Amino acid sequence: MSRLDGTAVPAAPVAQAGAGRKGLKAGALGLFSSVTLGLASTAPAYSMASALGVVAVAVGLRTPMVMVLAFVPMLLIAYAYKELNAIDADCGTTFVWAGRAFGPRVGWMGGWGIIVADVIFMANIAEIAGRYGFRLLGLDALAASRGWTTAAGAVWIAAMTAVCYVGIEVSARLQRWLVCLEVALLALFAVAALVRVYGGNPGPGSIHVEPGWFDPFRIPSAQSLTTGILAAVIIYWGWDTAVAVNEETADSKRTPGRAAVICTVLLLVIYTLVATSAQAFGGVGAHGTGLANPAAADDVFSGLGSAVFGHHGAGPYLSRLLILMVLTSSVAATLTTILPTARTVFSMAAHRAVPAGFARLHSRFLTPTWSTVSMGAASLGVFFLLHAVSRNILSDTIESVGLAIAFYYGLTGFACTWYYRRTLTRSVRDLLTKGILPGLGGLIMLFLFCYAAFDVYADPHHGATSVHLPLVGRVGGVTVLGLGALLIGVVLMLVVTREHTTTLRLQHNLLPRALPPHPAGELAGRYLPADSRSGVGGDWYDVIPLSSGRLGLVVGDVLAHGLRAAATMGGLRTSLRALARLDLDPDELLTHLGDLVDSGEHGGEGLAVTCLYAVYDPVTGRCTMAAAGHPPPLVVPADGGVAHCPDLPSGPPLGVSGPPFQSTELELPEHSLIALFTDGLVRAADRDTAAGVEMLTGVLAARAGPLDQLADSAVTSLLPGPVDDDAALLLVRTRRLPADQVADWQIPPEPGAVADARAAATRQLTAWGLDELAFTTELVVSELVTNAVRYADGPIRLRLIRDHALICEVADTGHTSPHLRHAASDEEGGRGLYIIAQLTDRWGTRYTSTGKTIWVEQSLNTAHDAER
């Protein structure tokens, strides 16, 4: 944190948004590398090999059309990623964005959804990598052995974890070769299949391409359509890796979003071409090379490869290349699945949503160390566990992944729409790309999630396993695995976010619930908590009614976060209110408050606190203020002049040694606007404090309308997106008491003047229509003026103020304050002040540079009651 003058003050580390903010290697990837990583993560060859048969069984000849339909929600969600990344390029993606929109608990579940999908998918893809590795070497017996494929899959996970550990650039270079080979072989397969079909050498089930294949209205039923789209959606999943590495991408706010959209479009072309050519060559029969052949449901390329390329000439080599294609696809997917999960966990640690140790970076490679290693270890653990309990790990895991995918993709779509809800009316483009399209994508994903989890996958006959649940009965293993993994996240979320929730609740309870109306000015206050656990706690504002109609204005910031900072803030706020009631000057009050911080009275030992305290007097229009390491307020003149920050000497933060505090006095014309704020309001990831103050100046220049609306406009304009540090804003539009509500007399310091003072006060009360208060006021004036004549030298001043109460003030040059006491029965004096205290509402003393002022306050309701 820094002051407006650029002087640094100590601050606790807070996770920031933006490329390189967390220490990752910024600028390491370009657009091509981002697209490559996105494509590799979807594993096109493996995805087609495992899902094409499932889709064909569901929709028959309309398989290519289903590939197109599944593309639609993916493109909609890709737009959500693009728009959200543009304002917050954080590698936590859904975790961060959902937290911004819906709060830390929902954000945590979004991050957990990514972790669940990636870890379970790793178990599936590692099995494929192990099996195809043996097939590539001609070791079909080992490929059929569950033990050997398990061992090989574990080796692949460990190897890819090591590659991710040594750097994002190494991973990207490897992906370029793997993806280019994969796409080239897929194109070769598609061309060869179509050549066979139309070149006079078709397969036994070959058919010509027809326009009806792309007619969605010919799909047999809604259930067939939904089942097919469910399977097809899974094969599109993975392009968001291009966004998950945004902090390591050049032009991090634009390139990742563009790469995500490009990836989905390229996948549409690849999948539609391959599905069309494969269906044209093999047909959709249940035998031989037919796509609906149950014997090849999880690997349609095994039979199609040799059939398309033949058994003569280059055919066997091309068939072997097809096996290599699926192998490289699974290897690439293994690598790119580790990347987004490791960075999601890394971002969650940076935002204190998981233990901070997961935010550790390698000093040389600038990659997340514990996040990457833990991702590999978790994948191995789930891989071995599922091998031990499931009879068919491939089908069970790949379908359960679909639930996690639909969950966090849909959550991202809804987060985009809700996050931009206030700006959707700015233009048609904003309404479409930030609102309608992401929201529609979220609704589609929500429908797919519910339909799959509670209908299709819940059927105990679906998949290879089922589980008997108490009170429910037998449920399909896919639903149990998918929902069970998400429910584990709910339990962990409640534990992990407990401190954030407690801190936020404490912070809100300690802040003013509402600012009561005050004659000195119109008031509006706003507190905006940070979206992550790392940023909540410490900022506060307050308004304190003082004697003689004056108003105390406070804004402060404990330079720390969490429960301790919120508790410290509450203690300091209470202490400051108590000190303010003593009518201390701002600089003196900050000195006493600093002593409390130094002594650790409120648990703030070792913490620094910035604070600004101002006192506004509506009678004189003067505002006296002092700052302890805090930015000065922004003052907008009543005549519409240029807003400015007054020249306010900024002492050291409370708890930090330095020069003494100094007060500054300003004269504020009526209807002047003064804004007190914390650093979190004006400082953001994409701007410094000075730029933020300039933005706030522009917002406050409008001045028109209720102050609450102006406060909302200021918060929305300055913090429309990520809130990594909590912020407080206090706006005051000053008022002056009319001259006819104040009466002022200079009293000679002689005994005979007491009677004249009483008479003058009585005449003024009659003019104000407050004759009912005359007796008490005469008694107050007599006692206070008599004491001033007796115990002080120099001029005496009597002032009456008619505001929300009748205030009587007597000022003199003495520095001795009277004390309220009970006079003994044989004492002649000492009873005057006691009687005054009994007849009035409040009284007190405040010291000035020339002496002291004793004030007494009587409620005007007393006069009205007497009148009735």
DRENVEXMAR-553248 format. One record per residue (C-alpha): residue number from 1; x, y, z. Coordinates in steps of 0.1 Angstrom, whole numbers, plus 5000, padded with zeros to 4 digits. Each point is the difference from the previous one (the first is absolute). Example, Ala and Ser with C-alpha at 12.3 -4.5 7.8 and 13.67 -1.06 7.14 Angstrom:
# DRENVEXMAR-553248
1 5123 4955 5078
2 5014 5034 4993
//
This chain:
# DRENVEXMAR-553248
1 5000 5000 5000
2 5012 5036 4993
3 4988 5034 5008
4 4991 5026 4974
5 5034 5016 5003
6 5016 4967 4990
7 5014 4992 5035
8 4999 4963 5006
9 4984 4986 5031
10 5001 4964 5012
11 4972 4977 4988
12 4992 4964 5001
13 5003 4981 4967
14 4967 4997 4982
15 4994 4979 4969
16 4997 5022 4969
17 4984 4995 4967
18 5018 5004 4968
19 5029 4984 4980
20 5031 4994 5020
21 4984 5013 5033
22 5006 4967 5017
23 5035 4995 4987
24 4992 4977 4971
25 5021 5005 4969
26 4980 5027 4981
27 5002 5002 4962
28 5013 4964 4996
29 4971 4990 4975
30 4987 5015 4969
31 4966 4995 4982
32 5013 4969 4981
33 5013 4984 5032
34 4967 5007 5018
35 4979 4985 4972
36 5024 4970 5000
37 4995 4994 5037
38 4963 5004 4997
39 4998 4975 4972
40 5023 4975 5017
41 4980 5001 5032
42 4969 4989 4981
43 5019 4969 4986
44 4981 5000 4967
45 5012 4966 4989
46 4994 4983 5033
47 4967 5018 5005
48 4987 4989 4966
49 5012 4964 5005
50 4982 4997 5033
51 4968 5021 4994
52 4991 4995 4963
53 4985 4966 5006
54 4979 5012 5030
55 4986 5028 4979
56 4992 4977 4971
57 4981 4976 5022
58 4979 5028 5013
59 4992 5019 4968
60 5010 4978 4971
61 5006 5018 4967
62 4996 5034 5017
63 5034 4997 5017
64 5016 5029 4980
65 4971 5022 5009
66 5004 4992 5037
67 5037 5011 4997
68 4987 5034 4987
69 4973 5003 5027
70 5025 4992 5028
71 5022 5028 4986
72 4974 5026 5008
73 5001 5000 5038
74 5038 4998 4999
75 5002 5031 4978
76 4976 5018 5024
77 5021 4991 5030
78 5032 5009 4981
79 4986 5035 4996
80 4994 5001 5038
81 5037 4991 5005
82 5010 5026 4975
83 4980 5028 5016
84 5010 4991 5036
85 5037 4996 4991
86 4999 5035 4985
87 4994 5016 5034
88 5018 4975 5022
89 5028 4979 4984
90 5004 4978 5031
91 5011 4964 4995
92 4974 4989 5025
93 4973 5006 4973
94 4967 4986 5012
95 5011 5000 5036
96 5008 5037 4999
97 4972 5011 4977
98 4972 4982 5018
99 5014 5014 5033
100 4998 5035 4986
101 4964 4995 4989
102 4985 4978 5027
103 5024 5000 5029
104 5029 4979 5013
105 4980 4968 5006
106 4986 4998 4965
107 5035 5009 4987
108 5016 4972 5020
109 4975 4975 4986
110 5009 5012 4965
111 5037 4993 5006
112 4991 4967 5016
113 4980 4991 4968
114 5031 5006 4979
115 5021 4978 5023
116 4975 4972 5000
117 4996 5000 4963
118 5038 5000 4993
119 5010 4975 5027
120 4974 4974 4989
121 5007 5006 4963
122 5037 4994 5008
123 4991 4965 5012
124 4982 4993 4968
125 5025 5015 4976
126 5030 4983 5017
127 4983 4966 4994
128 4997 5008 4963
129 5036 5012 4998
130 5012 4968 5017
131 4979 4977 4977
132 5009 5018 4967
133 5037 5001 5010
134 5001 4962 5001
135 4980 4997 4967
136 5024 5024 4983
137 5028 4976 5009
138 4980 4970 4989
139 4996 4987 5036
140 4963 4992 4998
141 5001 4975 5028
142 5013 5027 5024
143 4974 5025 4986
144 4973 4976 5011
145 5015 4995 5035
146 4985 5023 5026
147 5031 4999 5022
148 5024 5010 4973
149 4977 5028 4986
150 4997 5013 5036
151 5038 5001 5004
152 5005 5017 4966
153 4972 5025 5008
154 5017 5009 5033
155 5033 5005 4981
156 4983 5024 4976
157 4985 5021 5028
158 5034 5002 5017
159 5018 5009 4968
160 4975 5027 4990
161 5000 5015 5035
162 5038 5003 4997
163 4996 5018 4966
164 4975 5025 5014
165 5023 5006 5030
166 5030 5011 4979
167 4981 5028 4983
168 4971 5012 4979
169 5022 5006 4970
170 5013 4964 4999
171 4964 4988 5003
172 4989 5023 4971
173 5028 4990 4977
174 4992 4963 5006
175 4963 5007 4993
176 5007 5016 4967
177 5015 4968 4986
178 4975 4977 5016
179 4969 5020 4989
180 5013 5006 4964
181 5006 4963 4996
182 4966 4992 5015
183 4981 5024 4977
184 5020 4989 4970
185 4992 4963 5006
186 4963 5008 5006
187 4998 5018 4967
188 5018 4972 4983
189 4975 4975 5014
190 4970 5021 4990
191 5013 5005 4964
192 5009 4963 4996
193 4966 4989 5013
194 4981 5023 4975
195 5023 4990 4972
196 4992 4964 5006
197 4962 5007 5001
198 5000 5021 4968
199 5029 4984 4983
200 4984 4966 4992
201 5015 4981 5029
202 4976 5005 5029
203 4997 4979 5031
204 4971 4975 5006
205 4979 5025 5019
206 5010 5032 4980
207 4973 5025 4991
208 5001 5034 4982
209 4998 5032 5019
210 4964 5014 5000
211 4986 5034 5011
212 4976 4982 5023
213 5030 4992 5023
214 5000 5036 5010
215 4962 5003 5006
216 4994 5002 5038
217 4963 4993 4995
218 5007 4965 4989
219 5016 4990 5033
220 4979 4971 5014
221 4990 5016 5033
222 5008 5027 5025
223 5016 4974 5022
224 5022 4989 4972
225 5010 5036 4992
226 5009 5007 5036
227 5019 4968 5005
228 5020 5007 4968
229 5007 5036 5009
230 5011 4989 5035
231 5026 4977 4984
232 5010 5026 4974
233 5004 5029 5026
234 5027 4980 5018
235 5022 4998 4968
236 4999 5038 4997
237 5011 5005 5036
238 5036 5012 5006
239 5003 5031 4979
240 4999 5021 5032
241 5037 4990 5006
242 5008 5029 4976
243 4984 5024 5026
244 5014 4982 5031
245 5035 5010 4989
246 4990 5036 4995
247 5025 5015 5025
248 5028 4984 4979
249 4986 5012 4967
250 5010 5032 4981
251 4972 5025 5000
252 4983 4980 5027
253 4967 5019 4999
254 4994 4993 4963
255 5020 4970 4987
256 4986 4973 5023
257 4964 5009 4992
258 5006 5001 4963
259 5018 4966 5002
260 4970 4985 5018
261 4976 5010 4973
262 5024 4989 4972
263 5004 4966 5017
264 4963 4993 5001
265 4996 5010 4963
266 5030 4978 4990
267 4986 4971 5020
268 4966 5004 4982
269 5018 4996 4967
270 5021 4970 5011
271 4972 4981 5017
272 4974 5006 4972
273 5025 4989 4973
274 5012 4969 5019
275 4964 4990 5010
276 4987 5004 4965
277 5028 4981 4983
278 5000 4972 5026
279 4963 4996 4997
280 5001 5001 4963
281 5026 4972 4999
282 4988 4978 5029
283 4963 5008 5002
284 4981 4998 5033
285 4995 4963 5001
286 5005 4979 5031
287 5025 4976 4983
288 5034 5002 4984
289 5012 5036 4994
290 4966 5015 5009
291 5003 5028 5024
292 4973 4985 5022
293 5019 4967 5004
294 5000 4994 5038
295 5033 4982 4998
296 5018 5032 4989
297 4978 5025 5020
298 5030 5014 5019
299 5025 4999 4971
300 4984 5003 4965
301 5034 5006 4984
302 5013 4966 5008
303 4979 4984 4974
304 4995 5029 4976
305 5037 5007 4997
306 5010 4967 4984
307 4968 5000 4979
308 5006 5035 4986
309 5037 4996 4994
310 4999 4964 4989
311 5025 4971 5006
312 5023 5006 4971
313 5027 5025 4991
314 5000 5029 5024
315 4968 4989 5016
316 5015 4982 5031
317 5023 5029 5006
318 4971 5025 4998
319 4980 4978 5024
320 5029 5001 5024
321 5001 5037 4996
322 4964 5002 5009
323 5008 4982 5032
324 5028 5025 5005
325 4976 5028 4994
326 4977 4988 5029
327 5031 4995 5022
328 5014 5035 4993
329 4965 5014 5006
330 4997 4984 5034
331 5036 5010 5009
332 4993 5036 4989
333 4968 5000 5020
334 5018 4986 5031
335 5024 5029 4998
336 4975 5027 4993
337 4976 4987 5027
338 5027 5005 5027
339 5006 5036 4989
340 4966 5015 5007
341 4994 4981 5032
342 5034 5010 5014
343 4993 5036 4992
344 4965 4999 5015
345 5014 4986 5032
346 5028 5026 4998
347 4975 5028 4997
348 4979 4986 5028
349 5030 5000 5022
350 5009 5036 4990
351 4965 5010 5010
352 5003 4980 5033
353 4973 4976 4990
354 5023 4971 5006
355 5033 4998 5020
356 5024 5027 4989
357 5028 4974 4994
358 4983 4991 4967
359 5008 5035 4987
360 5037 4993 5001
361 5019 5006 4967
362 5032 4984 4988
363 5028 5026 5001
364 5013 4990 4966
365 4971 4987 4979
366 4974 5024 5015
367 4975 4972 5001
368 4977 4990 5029
369 5020 4974 5019
370 4977 4984 5026
371 4969 5006 4979
372 5015 4981 4971
373 5014 4972 5021
374 4967 4997 5020
375 4980 4998 4968
376 5022 4971 4988
377 4998 4982 5033
378 4962 5005 5003
379 4996 4986 4964
380 5020 4970 5009
381 4980 4994 5032
382 4967 5002 4981
383 5014 4979 4972
384 5009 4971 5023
385 4968 5004 5021
386 4977 4997 4970
387 5020 4971 4986
388 4993 4982 5033
389 4963 5007 5003
390 4986 5003 4964
391 4996 4971 4975
392 5002 5024 4971
393 5021 5031 5008
394 4997 5015 4965
395 4963 5002 4997
396 4993 5009 5036
397 5026 5028 5003
398 4994 5017 4966
399 4963 5004 5006
400 5004 5012 5036
401 5024 5026 4987
402 4971 5014 4980
403 4981 5010 5031
404 5030 5020 5013
405 5004 5016 4966
406 4964 5011 4997
407 5001 5013 5036
408 5030 5024 4997
409 4993 5010 4964
410 4964 5008 5009
411 5011 5019 5031
412 5024 5021 4978
413 4972 5009 4976
414 4977 5011 5028
415 5029 5019 5017
416 5007 5020 4968
417 4963 5010 4997
418 4997 5010 5036
419 5033 5017 5002
420 4992 5023 4971
421 4964 5005 5009
422 5004 5037 5005
423 5017 5007 4967
424 4978 4978 4977
425 4980 5030 4988
426 5030 5020 4987
427 4999 4984 4966
428 4985 4972 4980
429 5034 4983 4999
430 5003 5001 5038
431 4965 4986 5004
432 5007 4972 4976
433 5036 4989 5008
434 4999 5008 5037
435 4964 4991 5009
436 4979 4980 4976
437 5026 4976 4986
438 5018 4991 5032
439 4966 4997 5019
440 4986 4978 4973
441 5031 4978 5002
442 4996 4998 5037
443 4964 4989 4997
444 5009 4973 4975
445 5028 4987 5023
446 4976 5000 5029
447 4975 4979 4981
448 5026 4976 4989
449 5013 4996 5035
450 4966 4994 5016
451 4989 4976 4972
452 5032 4980 5001
453 5004 4998 5037
454 4964 4992 5010
455 4987 4982 4970
456 5025 4984 4976
457 5029 4993 5023
458 4979 4992 5030
459 4986 4969 4984
460 5016 4971 5018
461 5002 4982 4966
462 5020 5028 4985
463 5037 4995 5000
464 5021 4972 5014
465 4993 5005 5037
466 4972 5010 5024
467 4999 5008 5037
468 4972 4994 5025
469 4994 5032 5020
470 4980 5002 5032
471 4965 5014 4995
472 5006 5003 4963
473 5006 4965 4988
474 5023 4988 4972
475 5015 5029 4980
476 5023 5000 4969
477 5037 5001 5009
478 5005 5030 4976
479 4976 5022 5020
480 5014 4989 5033
481 5036 5007 4989
482 4992 5034 4984
483 4977 5014 5026
484 5019 4984 5028
485 5032 5018 4989
486 4981 5033 4999
487 4984 4994 5034
488 5034 4995 5015
489 5008 5035 4988
490 4970 5013 5018
491 5013 4986 5033
492 5035 5014 4994
493 4985 5033 4989
494 4982 5005 5033
495 5032 4994 5019
496 5023 5020 4977
497 4977 5031 4997
498 4990 5000 5037
499 5026 5027 5009
500 4990 5021 4970
501 4963 4998 5009
502 5007 5008 5037
503 5023 5029 4991
504 4975 5015 4976
505 4971 4996 5025
506 5022 5016 5027
507 5010 5028 4977
508 4964 5008 4991
509 4988 4998 5036
510 5027 5025 5011
511 4993 5025 4973
512 4971 5025 5003
513 4968 4983 4989
514 4986 5032 4988
515 5010 5037 5001
516 4974 5019 5019
517 4990 5034 4986
518 5020 5029 5014
519 4994 5038 4997
520 5037 5005 4991
521 4997 4983 4966
522 4986 4973 4978
523 5019 4967 5005
524 5007 4968 4980
525 5024 4972 5008
526 5010 4969 4982
527 5021 4970 5009
528 5010 4975 4973
529 5016 4968 5013
530 5027 4982 4980
531 4988 4969 4981
532 5027 4977 5014
533 5010 4991 5036
534 5033 5018 4995
535 4984 5034 4997
536 4972 5003 5025
537 5003 5019 5033
538 5015 5033 5011
539 4983 5028 4982
540 4974 5021 5017
541 4981 5033 5000
542 4980 5017 5027
543 4980 5031 5008
544 5000 5014 5036
545 4976 5027 5012
546 5020 5024 5021
547 4991 5030 5023
548 4986 5032 4987
549 4986 4983 4969
550 5034 4991 4986
551 5007 4968 4981
552 5030 4976 5003
553 5009 4982 4968
554 5023 4970 5000
555 5014 4976 4975
556 5028 4975 5007
557 5018 4969 4988
558 5017 4973 5020
559 5029 4989 4978
560 4993 4963 5003
561 4971 4977 4991
562 4980 4972 5016
563 4984 4996 5034
564 5027 5017 5019
565 4998 5031 4979
566 4962 5002 5003
567 5002 4996 5038
568 5027 5027 5002
569 4979 5023 4979
570 4970 4995 5023
571 5021 5008 5031
572 5015 5031 4984
573 4966 5012 4988
574 4987 4998 5036
575 5030 5017 5015
576 4999 5028 4974
577 4963 5007 5007
578 5008 5002 5038
579 5029 5024 4993
580 4979 5021 4977
581 4974 5005 5027
582 5027 5017 5020
583 5001 5027 4973
584 5036 4996 4993
585 5017 5017 4971
586 5006 4976 4970
587 5038 4999 5005
588 4997 4994 5037
589 4974 4973 4995
590 5023 4981 4975
591 5028 5002 5025
592 4980 4983 5026
593 4987 4974 4975
594 5035 4993 4989
595 5010 4993 5037
596 4972 4974 5001
597 5013 4983 4968
598 5036 5001 5013
599 4989 4983 5032
600 4980 4973 4982
601 4969 5008 5020
602 4977 4987 4972
603 5021 4971 4988
604 5017 5022 4974
605 5035 4997 5013
606 5024 4999 4971
607 4974 5014 4976
608 5000 5034 4983
609 4968 5019 4997
610 4993 5030 4978
611 4972 5024 5011
612 4985 5034 4990
613 4980 5019 5026
614 4981 5032 4992
615 4977 5022 5020
616 4975 5022 4981
617 4982 5029 5018
618 4968 5011 4982
619 4999 5033 5019
620 5033 5013 4986
621 5004 4977 4970
622 5034 4991 5011
623 5014 4965 4997
624 5031 4989 5020
625 5017 4968 4991
626 5032 4980 5006
627 5013 4968 4983
628 5021 4971 5012
629 5015 4986 4968
630 4967 5002 4982
631 4991 5017 4967
632 4985 5034 5003
633 4963 5005 4992
634 4987 5013 4967
635 4981 5033 5002
636 4976 5011 4973
637 4991 5037 5003
638 4964 5010 5003
639 5002 5022 4970
640 5009 4971 4977
641 5037 5009 4999
642 5028 4975 4995
643 5003 4973 5027
644 5032 4999 5019
645 5018 4983 5029
646 5009 5024 5027
647 5036 5004 5011
648 4998 4978 5030
649 5032 4991 5019
650 5000 4962 5001
651 5015 4987 5032
652 5012 4964 5004
653 4975 4971 5002
654 4988 4992 5035
655 5024 4975 5015
656 5029 5013 4980
657 5024 5025 5016
658 5004 5034 4983
659 4995 5037 5004
660 4969 5013 5019
661 4967 5004 4983
662 4989 5034 4987
663 4965 5014 4995
664 4988 5020 4970
665 4970 5023 4999
666 4978 5006 4969
667 4971 5022 4995
668 4972 4982 4981
669 4972 5020 4984
670 4965 4985 5004
671 4993 4970 4977
672 5037 4992 4996
673 5006 4964 4994
674 5027 4982 5019
675 5010 4964 4993
676 5020 4979 5025
677 5012 4967 4986
678 5025 4971 5006
679 5027 4990 4976
680 4981 4969 4989
681 4975 5022 4982
682 5023 5019 4978
683 5028 4975 4995
684 4995 4970 4977
685 5019 4974 4981
686 4999 5021 4968
687 5006 5035 5014
688 5019 5018 5027
689 4986 5021 5028
690 5004 5033 4982
691 4980 4987 4970
692 4973 4987 5024
693 4997 5034 5017
694 4996 5016 4965
695 4972 4975 4992
696 4983 5008 5033
697 5003 5037 4993
698 4982 4995 4967
699 4972 4980 5016
700 4995 5026 5028
701 5000 5029 4976
702 4964 4990 4991
703 4989 5010 5035
704 4963 4999 4991
705 4975 4976 5015
706 4997 4983 5034
707 5033 4993 5016
708 4993 4962 5003
709 4997 4999 4962
710 5033 5018 4996
711 5017 4976 5025
712 4987 4970 4980
713 5012 5016 4968
714 5035 5006 5014
715 5003 4964 5012
716 4987 4986 4967
717 5023 5021 4979
718 5032 4995 5020
719 4995 4964 5008
720 4979 4984 4973
721 5020 4969 5001
722 5025 4982 5022
723 5001 5011 5037
724 5032 4986 5014
725 5001 5025 5029
726 4970 5012 5020
727 4990 5036 4995
728 4981 5027 5019
729 4985 5033 4989
730 4983 5027 5020
731 4983 5029 4982
732 4988 5032 5018
733 4982 5029 4984
734 5004 5028 5025
735 4972 5022 5014
736 5004 5033 5019
737 4977 5011 5028
738 4981 5031 4990
739 5011 5032 5018
740 4966 5004 5017
741 5006 4967 5018
742 5031 5013 5018
743 5003 5028 5025
744 5034 5012 5013
745 5010 5026 5027
746 5033 5012 5014
747 4997 5002 5038
748 5022 5023 5021
749 5019 4981 5027
750 4982 5017 5029
751 4973 4989 5024
752 4974 5025 4988
753 5001 4985 4965
754 4983 4968 5013
755 4966 5016 5001
756 5004 5015 4966
757 5009 4965 4986
758 4969 4985 5015
759 4978 5027 4985
760 5015 4997 4966
761 4995 4962 5000
762 4964 5004 5011
763 4993 5025 4972
764 5015 4976 4974
765 4979 4970 5013
766 4969 5021 4997
767 5009 5009 4964
768 5004 4963 4992
769 4968 4991 5017
770 5018 4980 5027
771 4987 5018 5031
772 4994 4966 5017
773 5038 4996 5002
774 5006 5035 5014
775 5002 4990 5037
776 5026 4972 4995
777 5020 5021 4975
778 5002 5029 5024
779 5013 4977 5027
780 5026 4985 4976
781 5011 5035 4988
782 5002 5013 5036
783 5021 4970 5012
784 5024 4999 4970
785 5006 5037 4996
786 5005 5004 5038
787 5026 4973 5000
788 5017 5016 4970
789 5001 5034 5017
790 5013 4984 5033
791 5026 4976 4987
792 5013 5013 4967
793 5015 5032 4986
794 4993 5016 4967
795 4969 5002 4978
796 4970 4978 5004
797 4978 4988 4971
798 4964 4988 5003
799 4984 4982 4970
800 4966 4984 4995
801 4994 4976 4971
802 4965 4988 4990
803 5005 4967 4981
804 4986 4966 5008
805 5005 5012 5036
806 5005 5032 5018
807 5037 5004 5007
808 5014 5025 5024
809 5038 5007 4999
810 5022 5021 5022
811 5036 5005 4989
812 5028 5015 5021
813 5038 5001 5001
814 5003 4976 5029
815 5014 4965 4996
816 4985 4985 5032
817 4969 4979 4994
818 4972 4999 5026
819 4993 4967 5017
820 4967 4986 5009
821 4998 4992 5037
822 4976 4995 5029
823 5002 5029 5024
824 4999 4993 5037
825 4970 5011 5020
826 5021 5027 5018
827 5015 5014 4968
828 4986 5032 4985
829 5013 4995 4964
830 5007 4971 4976
831 4963 4993 4991
832 4996 5020 4968
833 5015 4976 4976
834 4983 4971 5016
835 4966 5017 4996
836 5008 5008 4963
837 5009 4964 4993
838 4966 4989 5015
839 4980 5025 4980
840 5017 4996 4966
841 5007 4970 4976
842 5038 5003 4996
843 5028 5022 5009
844 5038 5000 4995
845 5032 5019 4994
846 5021 5004 4970
847 5034 5017 4999
848 5011 5025 4973
849 5032 5018 4993
850 4988 5030 5019
851 4984 4983 5030
852 4969 4978 5005
853 4963 4998 4991
854 4974 4986 5023
855 4969 4989 4982
856 4966 4989 5012
857 4973 4983 4979
858 4962 5000 5005
859 4977 4980 4978
860 4974 5020 4981
861 4975 4972 5006
862 5000 5011 5037
863 4986 5034 4989
864 4974 4984 4978
865 4989 4976 5027
866 4996 5029 5024
867 4980 5019 4974
868 4976 4970 4996
//
